[in-house]
């Protein structure tokens, strides 16, 4: 009973922390502040770990921290924070090419050079991942693909797509992964809505690959790709 009671108390404490984070997020915030609702939070025994906690500094920059809380439990089941906690360390830097917001143009072979897309970001999403998106630019070729998409930069394990990536046996960190939002036209049946994509930026070029075939089956290697070049 004591073990069960202690476990319940830990869960209640975790729920309280999460509720507090959500409540803070609902209020207008002026930096500096932390966004625990976007972190990856796990618990084991008397320890709670929050990984990739976004922290917005006074200057408006977003940095990431890993936070560990460890609790002591007395004979009555009361919880107190253990000495030396919380422990806060910088989250590890993810080795993924930096993306650049702006307007991009596709190859001349696609839509006569009128495949135009606009990349926007970064934002922050669940698990501490950085979120980027693109959409066909005004005046673009009507069949520009993907017409819209969103992808995430961060550890694969905390990606919003972690379960899908694992199911497809995708482990490469050469890409940042996301999904197609809309596609008014497909190439040989690919690039459908919800297609799993990988995105990589090298210099002024951004390459988007599809991991999903015409049967909506995900593969661990790309089945198609297109490269856009930054114009401004």
C-alpha positions as CSV (number, residue, x, y, z in Angstrom):
1,X,0.0,0.0,0.0
2,X,2.8,2.4,0.9
3,X,4.5,1.8,-2.5
4,X,1.2,2.4,-4.3
5,X,0.4,5.5,-2.3
6,X,3.8,6.9,-3.0
7,X,3.4,6.3,-6.7
8,X,0.0,8.1,-6.6
9,X,1.6,11.0,-4.8
10,X,4.3,11.3,-7.5
11,X,1.7,11.2,-10.2
12,X,-0.3,13.9,-8.4
13,X,2.8,16.0,-8.2
14,X,3.6,15.5,-11.8
15,X,0.0,16.4,-12.8
16,X,0.2,19.6,-10.6
17,X,3.4,20.6,-12.4
18,X,1.8,20.1,-15.8
19,X,-1.3,21.9,-14.8
20,X,0.7,24.8,-13.6
21,X,2.7,24.9,-16.8
22,X,-0.5,25.0,-18.9
23,X,-2.0,27.7,-16.6
24,X,1.1,29.8,-17.1
25,X,1.0,29.3,-20.8
26,X,-2.5,30.5,-20.9
27,X,-1.5,33.9,-19.5
28,X,0.1,36.7,-21.5
29,X,3.8,36.2,-20.9
30,X,6.7,38.6,-21.1
31,X,10.2,37.1,-21.3
32,X,12.0,35.5,-19.6
33,X,9.8,32.4,-19.1
34,X,9.8,28.6,-19.6
35,X,7.4,26.5,-21.6
36,X,7.1,23.2,-19.8
37,X,4.0,22.2,-21.8
38,X,6.3,21.8,-24.8
39,X,8.9,19.6,-23.0
40,X,9.1,15.8,-23.0
41,X,8.3,14.8,-19.4
42,X,8.9,11.4,-18.0
43,X,8.9,9.8,-14.5
44,X,10.6,6.9,-12.9
45,X,10.5,6.0,-9.2
46,X,11.1,9.3,-7.3
47,X,12.5,11.2,-10.2
48,X,10.8,13.4,-12.8
49,X,12.7,14.5,-15.9
50,X,11.7,17.2,-18.3
51,X,13.8,17.1,-21.5
52,X,14.1,19.9,-24.0
53,X,12.3,22.6,-22.0
54,X,12.1,25.7,-24.1
55,X,13.2,28.8,-22.2
56,X,12.6,32.2,-23.7
57,X,15.3,34.7,-22.6
58,X,14.7,38.4,-22.0
59,X,16.0,39.1,-25.5
60,X,13.4,36.8,-27.0
61,X,15.8,34.0,-27.9
62,X,14.7,30.4,-27.2
63,X,17.2,28.0,-25.6
64,X,16.6,24.5,-24.3
65,X,17.2,22.9,-20.9
66,X,17.0,19.5,-19.3
67,X,15.5,19.6,-15.8
68,X,15.6,16.8,-13.3
69,X,13.6,16.7,-10.0
70,X,14.1,14.0,-7.4
71,X,11.9,13.6,-4.3
72,X,12.3,12.2,-0.8
73,X,9.3,10.3,0.6
74,X,8.9,10.1,4.4
75,X,7.1,7.4,6.4
76,X,3.8,9.2,6.0
77,X,4.2,9.5,2.2
78,X,5.0,13.2,2.2
79,X,7.1,14.4,-0.7
80,X,10.0,16.8,-0.3
81,X,12.5,17.9,-2.9
82,X,15.8,16.0,-2.5
83,X,19.0,18.0,-1.7
84,X,20.8,19.1,-4.9
85,X,17.6,19.3,-6.9
86,X,16.3,20.5,-9.3
87,X,19.3,19.9,-11.6
88,X,19.2,22.1,-14.8
89,X,21.6,21.5,-17.6
90,X,21.6,22.7,-21.3
91,X,19.9,20.3,-23.6
92,X,22.2,18.7,-26.2
93,X,22.5,20.5,-29.5
94,X,21.0,18.5,-32.3
95,X,23.2,18.3,-35.4
96,X,20.7,19.3,-38.1
97,X,21.4,21.8,-40.8
98,X,19.8,25.2,-40.1
99,X,16.8,26.2,-42.1
100,X,16.3,29.6,-43.6
101,X,12.9,31.4,-43.9
102,X,12.2,33.0,-47.2
103,X,10.9,32.5,-50.7
104,X,12.2,29.6,-52.8
105,X,11.9,28.5,-56.4
106,X,11.9,24.9,-57.8
107,X,13.8,23.6,-60.8
108,X,12.9,24.8,-64.3
109,X,11.8,21.3,-65.1
110,X,8.9,21.6,-62.6
111,X,6.1,24.0,-63.7
112,X,8.5,25.9,-66.0
113,X,10.3,27.4,-63.0
114,X,7.1,28.6,-61.5
115,X,7.1,26.1,-58.6
116,X,7.3,28.7,-55.8
117,X,7.2,28.1,-52.1
118,X,7.6,30.2,-48.9
119,X,9.3,28.7,-45.8
120,X,8.4,30.2,-42.4
121,X,9.7,29.5,-38.9
122,X,11.0,28.6,-36.5
123,X,8.3,27.9,-33.9
124,X,8.2,25.6,-30.9
125,X,6.1,22.5,-30.6
126,X,5.7,19.5,-28.2
127,X,8.8,17.7,-27.0
128,X,10.8,20.9,-27.4
129,X,11.1,20.4,-31.2
130,X,11.5,23.4,-33.5
131,X,8.7,23.6,-36.0
132,X,9.1,24.9,-39.6
133,X,6.5,25.1,-42.4
134,X,6.1,25.9,-46.0
135,X,3.3,26.8,-48.4
136,X,3.0,27.5,-52.1
137,X,3.7,31.2,-52.7
138,X,1.1,33.6,-54.2
139,X,1.3,33.3,-58.0
140,X,3.0,29.9,-57.9
141,X,2.3,27.2,-60.4
142,X,-1.0,25.6,-59.4
143,X,0.5,22.2,-59.0
144,X,3.4,23.2,-56.8
145,X,4.2,20.4,-54.5
146,X,3.9,20.0,-51.6
147,X,1.3,22.7,-51.5
148,X,2.0,23.0,-47.7
149,X,4.0,21.0,-45.2
150,X,5.3,21.1,-41.6
151,X,8.5,19.6,-40.2
152,X,10.3,19.4,-36.9
153,X,13.9,19.9,-35.8
154,X,14.9,18.0,-32.6
155,X,15.6,14.5,-31.3
156,X,13.8,11.8,-33.2
157,X,12.6,10.3,-29.8
158,X,10.7,13.5,-28.9
159,X,9.4,14.3,-32.4
160,X,5.6,14.5,-32.7
161,X,6.2,11.9,-35.4
162,X,8.3,9.5,-33.3
163,X,5.9,6.6,-33.4
164,X,5.5,6.8,-37.2
165,X,9.2,7.1,-37.7
166,X,9.9,4.1,-35.5
167,X,7.2,2.1,-37.3
168,X,8.9,2.9,-40.7
169,X,12.3,2.0,-39.2
170,X,13.6,5.5,-39.9
171,X,16.6,6.3,-37.8
172,X,18.7,8.7,-40.0
173,X,19.4,12.1,-38.5
174,X,20.3,13.5,-42.0
175,X,16.7,14.7,-42.3
176,X,14.2,16.7,-40.3
177,X,10.9,14.9,-40.5
178,X,7.4,16.2,-41.1
179,X,4.2,15.7,-43.1
180,X,2.6,17.2,-46.2
181,X,-0.4,19.3,-45.3
182,X,-2.0,19.6,-48.7
183,X,-1.2,18.6,-52.3
184,X,-3.7,19.5,-55.0
185,X,-1.7,17.3,-57.4
186,X,0.5,14.3,-56.9
187,X,3.5,13.0,-58.8
188,X,2.9,9.3,-59.8
189,X,0.5,9.1,-56.8
190,X,3.0,10.4,-54.3
191,X,3.0,13.6,-52.2
192,X,-0.5,13.0,-50.8
193,X,-1.8,14.8,-47.7
194,X,-0.1,13.3,-44.6
195,X,2.9,12.0,-46.7
196,X,5.9,11.5,-44.5
197,X,8.7,13.8,-45.6
198,X,12.3,14.6,-44.8
199,X,13.7,18.1,-45.2
200,X,17.3,19.2,-45.3
201,X,18.9,22.6,-46.0
202,X,22.4,23.0,-47.5
203,X,23.4,26.6,-48.2
204,X,20.6,28.3,-50.1
205,X,18.9,25.0,-51.2
206,X,16.3,23.1,-49.4
207,X,15.6,19.5,-50.4
208,X,12.3,17.8,-49.6
209,X,12.0,14.0,-49.9
210,X,8.9,11.8,-49.6
211,X,9.1,8.5,-47.6
212,X,5.5,7.5,-48.5
213,X,4.5,5.7,-51.7
214,X,1.3,5.8,-53.8
215,X,-0.2,3.2,-51.5
216,X,0.3,5.4,-48.4
217,X,3.0,3.0,-47.2
218,X,6.0,4.6,-45.4
219,X,9.5,3.5,-46.3
220,X,12.8,4.0,-44.5
221,X,14.4,5.4,-47.7
222,X,13.1,8.3,-49.9
223,X,10.8,7.4,-52.8
224,X,10.8,10.9,-54.4
225,X,12.3,14.3,-53.9
226,X,12.4,18.0,-55.0
227,X,14.9,20.7,-54.4
228,X,14.0,24.4,-54.0
229,X,16.5,27.4,-54.1
230,X,16.3,30.5,-51.9
231,X,15.6,33.6,-53.9
232,X,15.2,36.2,-51.1
